[in-house]
Amino acid sequence: MTNAIEREFSSPLAKLRWGKRHVSTFDQEVNNYLAAVEMKLAVEQITPKHKAIYKRWIQTYRTQCQEQGRRPVDPPDKAAFVHLMKVKTPSRQDLSLIAADAVHNIRQSLEHTISACARLLGLSDDGTFFPMVKADKDVEAVIRGKVDWLPDQAKDVIRRNVSPGGLLWELHDLGNKDKHRLLCNAGAVVGMAAPSVMRASPTGWMAAGFFGDEWDPVRQEIRFAMTGTPFELDYKFKFGLDVRFDVKGTVGSMSAVRAMTEFASTSERIIQEMRAAMA
C-alpha cells in the first residue's frame, strides 16, 4: 500500500511544485515591475475629484465659517491645495497570466488529491473533485453528495479545511474568474504611505495628513497632505507598493504573492493530511 500511495500522490505533489514554481516566478516579476514604477510629486488646487481629502477640507471649511460667524458657500470661497505623489506604472498583463498559472496548478493539486484517493480505493477518478463550499450549511451535503466514498478520516480532513467562504473558496473563485478576465490590476496598490518628516511653510497651514484612504487606484496617485497655499512641503516620504488580485475579501486585501503563498501552504497541508488518512 505504501508504494501505491507514493505513486498516486506523486501527481498532486507534482502539480503543487509546479504551482509553487509559478509563484516564485511571479514574485520575481512583481519585484521587476515595482522597480520600474516612477513617482512624481505635484500640488493641485483641491476639487471633488480628490475625494476623501476633499471631504475633510469641506468639513474644515464649514467649521472655520461657523467659528467666524458666517455661512459657508458652495463652492467654497477659500482655496486649499492637495499634495500628491503621482505613480506611473508599466503595463504588465503577463503578471496576470503568471498568477493564473500558479492559481490553476495549486487548485488542481487538490483535484489530483481526490483522484489519487479514488484510484487507491479501486474506483474511477472520472468526475472526482475536491469539494469547495461557500456556506456552512453546504459542507455535509457536498461531502455526502461528492466524496461520501472516502474513508471517514479523509472526510474529516475535508471538514477541517474547507472553511466555507474562506481561503480555499477564494482560491476556487479566482480560478473561475480567470475564465473571463485577468486576475490582477494593471497598476500597483499602495500598501503603506506616510510622510516621515513634514515641515510646513510659515505662510501656510496643515489641515490633514495621510489617513490611508487617499490612494486612488484609477488615477494612480496618493493624496497625502492639504495646505492653505500652494507652497511645496519639506518632507521625506516612505511608502510600500504591491500587486494584488482584483477581488474583494481576504485575498484582495493582501499582496498577490502572499495570497498565492498561503494557497500553496494550505494545499500542501491538505495533501499531506489526505495522504496520511489513506495510509
GINORLIN-V584775 format. One record per backbone hydrogen bond with DSSP energy under -0.5 kcal/mol. NH is the residue of the N-H (numbers start at 0). CO is the residue of the C=O. E is the energy in kcal/mol with one decimal. If there is no record, write none. Layout:
nh->NH co->CO e->E
nh->NH co->CO e->E
//
This chain:
nh->4 co->0 e->-2.6
nh->5 co->1 e->-2.4
nh->6 co->2 e->-2.4
nh->7 co->3 e->-2.8
nh->8 co->4 e->-2.7
nh->9 co->5 e->-0.5
nh->9 co->6 e->-0.8
nh->10 co->7 e->-0.9
nh->11 co->7 e->-0.5
nh->12 co->8 e->-1.6
nh->13 co->9 e->-1.8
nh->14 co->10 e->-2.1
nh->15 co->11 e->-2.4
nh->16 co->12 e->-2.4
nh->17 co->13 e->-2.2
nh->18 co->14 e->-2.2
nh->19 co->15 e->-2.6
nh->20 co->16 e->-2.0
nh->21 co->17 e->-1.8
nh->22 co->18 e->-1.9
nh->23 co->19 e->-2.4
nh->24 co->20 e->-2.3
nh->25 co->21 e->-2.9
nh->26 co->22 e->-2.6
nh->27 co->23 e->-2.1
nh->28 co->24 e->-2.4
nh->29 co->25 e->-2.6
nh->30 co->26 e->-2.0
nh->31 co->27 e->-2.0
nh->32 co->28 e->-2.5
nh->33 co->29 e->-3.0
nh->34 co->30 e->-1.8
nh->35 co->31 e->-0.8
nh->35 co->32 e->-0.9
nh->36 co->33 e->-1.2
nh->37 co->87 e->-2.7
nh->39 co->85 e->-2.2
nh->41 co->83 e->-2.0
nh->43 co->81 e->-2.5
nh->45 co->79 e->-2.6
nh->49 co->46 e->-2.2
nh->50 co->47 e->-2.0
nh->52 co->49 e->-1.2
nh->53 co->50 e->-0.5
nh->54 co->50 e->-2.3
nh->55 co->51 e->-1.7
nh->56 co->52 e->-1.7
nh->57 co->53 e->-2.4
nh->58 co->54 e->-2.0
nh->59 co->55 e->-2.3
nh->60 co->56 e->-3.0
nh->61 co->57 e->-2.6
nh->62 co->58 e->-2.2
nh->63 co->59 e->-2.4
nh->64 co->60 e->-2.3
nh->65 co->61 e->-2.3
nh->66 co->62 e->-2.3
nh->67 co->63 e->-1.8
nh->68 co->65 e->-1.1
nh->69 co->64 e->-2.7
nh->80 co->226 e->-3.1
nh->81 co->43 e->-3.1
nh->82 co->224 e->-2.8
nh->83 co->41 e->-3.0
nh->84 co->221 e->-2.3
nh->85 co->39 e->-3.4
nh->85 co->83 e->-0.5
nh->86 co->219 e->-3.1
nh->87 co->37 e->-3.4
nh->87 co->85 e->-0.5
nh->88 co->86 e->-0.6
nh->91 co->89 e->-0.6
nh->94 co->91 e->-1.4
nh->95 co->92 e->-0.9
nh->96 co->92 e->-1.2
nh->97 co->93 e->-2.5
nh->98 co->94 e->-2.5
nh->99 co->95 e->-2.3
nh->100 co->96 e->-1.9
nh->101 co->97 e->-2.0
nh->102 co->98 e->-2.8
nh->103 co->99 e->-2.7
nh->104 co->100 e->-2.0
nh->105 co->101 e->-2.4
nh->106 co->102 e->-2.7
nh->107 co->103 e->-2.8
nh->108 co->104 e->-1.3
nh->109 co->105 e->-0.8
nh->109 co->106 e->-1.0
nh->110 co->106 e->-1.2
nh->111 co->107 e->-2.8
nh->112 co->108 e->-1.1
nh->113 co->109 e->-1.7
nh->114 co->110 e->-2.1
nh->115 co->111 e->-2.5
nh->116 co->112 e->-2.0
nh->117 co->113 e->-2.1
nh->118 co->114 e->-2.2
nh->119 co->115 e->-2.1
nh->120 co->116 e->-1.3
nh->121 co->118 e->-1.6
nh->122 co->117 e->-3.0
nh->127 co->124 e->-1.6
nh->130 co->128 e->-0.5
nh->137 co->134 e->-1.7
nh->138 co->135 e->-1.4
nh->141 co->137 e->-2.6
nh->142 co->138 e->-2.3
nh->143 co->139 e->-2.8
nh->144 co->140 e->-2.2
nh->145 co->141 e->-2.5
nh->146 co->141 e->-0.6
nh->146 co->142 e->-1.5
nh->149 co->146 e->-1.8
nh->154 co->150 e->-2.2
nh->155 co->151 e->-2.2
nh->156 co->152 e->-1.5
nh->157 co->153 e->-1.7
nh->158 co->154 e->-2.4
nh->159 co->155 e->-2.2
nh->160 co->156 e->-1.1
nh->160 co->157 e->-0.6
nh->161 co->157 e->-2.2
nh->164 co->132 e->-1.7
nh->165 co->162 e->-3.3
nh->169 co->165 e->-2.3
nh->170 co->166 e->-2.2
nh->171 co->167 e->-2.6
nh->172 co->168 e->-2.8
nh->173 co->169 e->-2.3
nh->174 co->170 e->-1.9
nh->175 co->171 e->-1.6
nh->176 co->172 e->-2.4
nh->177 co->173 e->-2.1
nh->178 co->175 e->-1.3
nh->179 co->176 e->-2.1
nh->180 co->176 e->-2.1
nh->184 co->243 e->-1.3
nh->188 co->241 e->-3.0
nh->190 co->188 e->-0.6
nh->190 co->239 e->-2.0
nh->191 co->239 e->-1.1
nh->193 co->237 e->-2.6
nh->195 co->235 e->-1.9
nh->196 co->235 e->-1.2
nh->198 co->233 e->-2.4
nh->203 co->200 e->-1.7
nh->206 co->204 e->-0.6
nh->206 co->225 e->-2.1
nh->207 co->225 e->-0.7
nh->210 co->208 e->-0.5
nh->215 co->213 e->-0.6
nh->215 co->220 e->-2.5
nh->216 co->214 e->-0.7
nh->219 co->215 e->-1.6
nh->220 co->215 e->-1.2
nh->221 co->84 e->-2.4
nh->222 co->213 e->-1.4
nh->222 co->220 e->-0.5
nh->223 co->82 e->-2.0
nh->223 co->221 e->-0.8
nh->224 co->82 e->-1.0
nh->225 co->207 e->-1.2
nh->226 co->80 e->-2.7
nh->227 co->204 e->-0.8
nh->230 co->228 e->-0.6
nh->233 co->198 e->-1.5
nh->234 co->232 e->-0.7
nh->235 co->196 e->-1.3
nh->237 co->193 e->-1.7
nh->239 co->191 e->-3.1
nh->241 co->188 e->-2.3
nh->245 co->182 e->-3.7
nh->246 co->244 e->-2.0
nh->251 co->247 e->-0.9
nh->252 co->248 e->-0.9
nh->252 co->249 e->-0.8
nh->253 co->250 e->-1.2
nh->255 co->242 e->-3.3
nh->258 co->254 e->-2.5
nh->259 co->255 e->-2.5
nh->260 co->256 e->-2.1
nh->261 co->257 e->-2.4
nh->262 co->258 e->-2.3
nh->263 co->259 e->-2.5
nh->264 co->260 e->-2.3
nh->265 co->261 e->-2.6
nh->266 co->262 e->-2.6
nh->267 co->263 e->-2.5
nh->268 co->264 e->-2.0
nh->269 co->265 e->-2.1
nh->270 co->266 e->-2.6
nh->271 co->267 e->-2.2
nh->272 co->268 e->-2.3
nh->273 co->269 e->-2.9
nh->274 co->270 e->-2.3
nh->275 co->271 e->-2.0
nh->276 co->272 e->-2.1
nh->277 co->273 e->-1.5
nh->278 co->275 e->-0.9
//
